[in-house]
Amino acid sequence: MREVVFTVDYEPGCNAVADALAEHGDARGRSLSLHATESSLWRVDYASGSAAALAAVETAFREGDYYADCLVPENCGATQRTEVLDDGEALVLYSYWERTPTCASVPHIALEHLGEGVLFETRREGREYTWRVVHDGG
């Protein structure tokens, strides 16, 4: 098994989720599950923080200009939907994204270069989005 860990640091205005987390210093996010196929991506995310922070994170996931995982600097035309699974003391979100030919994301790039069976873990704090990618090394 091989592991790659890296952090994407978003500038203000480039990613709605990063902006929401940066505005609420108590907020944190992490993936619970993340899966990609050639044509789609779906994930479950957990966010913690104050009620105001959780509301801002939910709004960012639901109303961002483009999907939060897309690396294309402008709207790639992808279709997405986000559902709230739990909004008690924390926020649990399910997101589904249908990829377009111009879409680029870490999971899709990993799928193209490393093949199926890649595992992902993500953590978000402020403008930092840390990825842990585990694969068979083949």
Residue pairs with C-beta under 8 A, 6 or more apart in sequence:
1 134
1 135
1 136
1 137
2 134
2 135
2 136
2 137
3 132
3 133
3 134
4 131
4 132
4 133
4 135
5 130
5 131
5 132
5 133
6 130
6 131
7 128
7 129
7 130
7 131
8 128
8 129
8 130
8 131
9 127
9 128
9 129
10 18
10 19
10 127
10 128
10 129
11 127
12 19
12 22
12 127
13 19
14 73
15 64
15 68
15 127
15 129
16 60
16 61
16 63
16 64
16 65
16 68
17 29
17 57
17 60
17 61
17 64
17 68
17 124
18 124
18 126
18 127
18 128
18 129
19 60
19 127
20 27
20 53
20 56
20 57
20 59
20 60
21 27
21 28
21 29
21 53
21 57
21 124
21 125
21 126
21 127
22 126
22 127
23 56
24 49
24 50
24 52
24 53
24 56
24 57
25 126
26 49
26 50
26 53
27 47
27 48
27 49
27 50
27 53
27 54
27 56
27 57
27 125
28 47
28 48
28 49
28 123
28 124
28 125
29 45
29 46
29 47
29 48
29 57
29 122
29 123
29 124
29 125
30 45
30 46
30 121
30 122
30 123
30 124
31 43
31 44
31 45
31 46
31 120
31 121
31 122
31 123
32 43
32 44
32 45
32 46
32 92
33 43
33 44
34 41
34 42
34 43
34 44
34 107
34 120
34 121
34 122
35 41
35 42
35 43
35 107
36 105
36 107
36 108
36 110
36 111
37 111
38 99
38 108
38 111
39 98
39 99
40 96
40 97
40 98
40 99
41 69
41 95
41 96
41 97
41 99
41 105
41 107
41 108
42 94
42 95
42 96
42 97
43 69
43 94
43 95
44 85
44 92
44 93
44 94
44 95
45 61
45 92
45 93
45 95
45 122
46 90
46 91
46 92
47 53
47 54
47 57
47 58
47 90
47 91
47 92
47 93
48 54
48 89
48 90
48 91
49 57
54 87
54 90
54 91
57 91
58 84
58 87
58 91
58 93
60 68
61 68
61 82
61 93
61 95
62 82
65 75
66 72
66 74
66 75
66 76
66 78
67 76
67 78
67 80
67 95
67 97
67 103
67 105
68 95
69 97
69 105
69 106
69 107
70 76
70 78
70 97
70 103
70 104
70 105
71 104
71 105
71 106
72 102
72 103
72 104
76 100
76 102
76 103
76 104
77 100
77 102
78 97
78 98
78 99
78 100
78 103
79 97
79 98
80 95
80 96
80 97
80 98
81 95
81 96
82 93
82 94
82 95
82 96
83 93
83 94
83 95
84 91
84 92
84 93
85 92
85 93
85 94
86 92
97 103
97 105
99 105
99 108
106 120
106 131
106 133
107 118
107 120
110 118
110 120
110 133
110 135
111 118
114 133
114 135
114 138
115 135
115 138
117 135
117 136
118 133
118 134
118 135
119 133
119 134
119 135
120 131
120 132
120 133
120 134
121 131
121 132
121 134
122 129
122 130
122 131
122 132
123 129
123 130
124 130
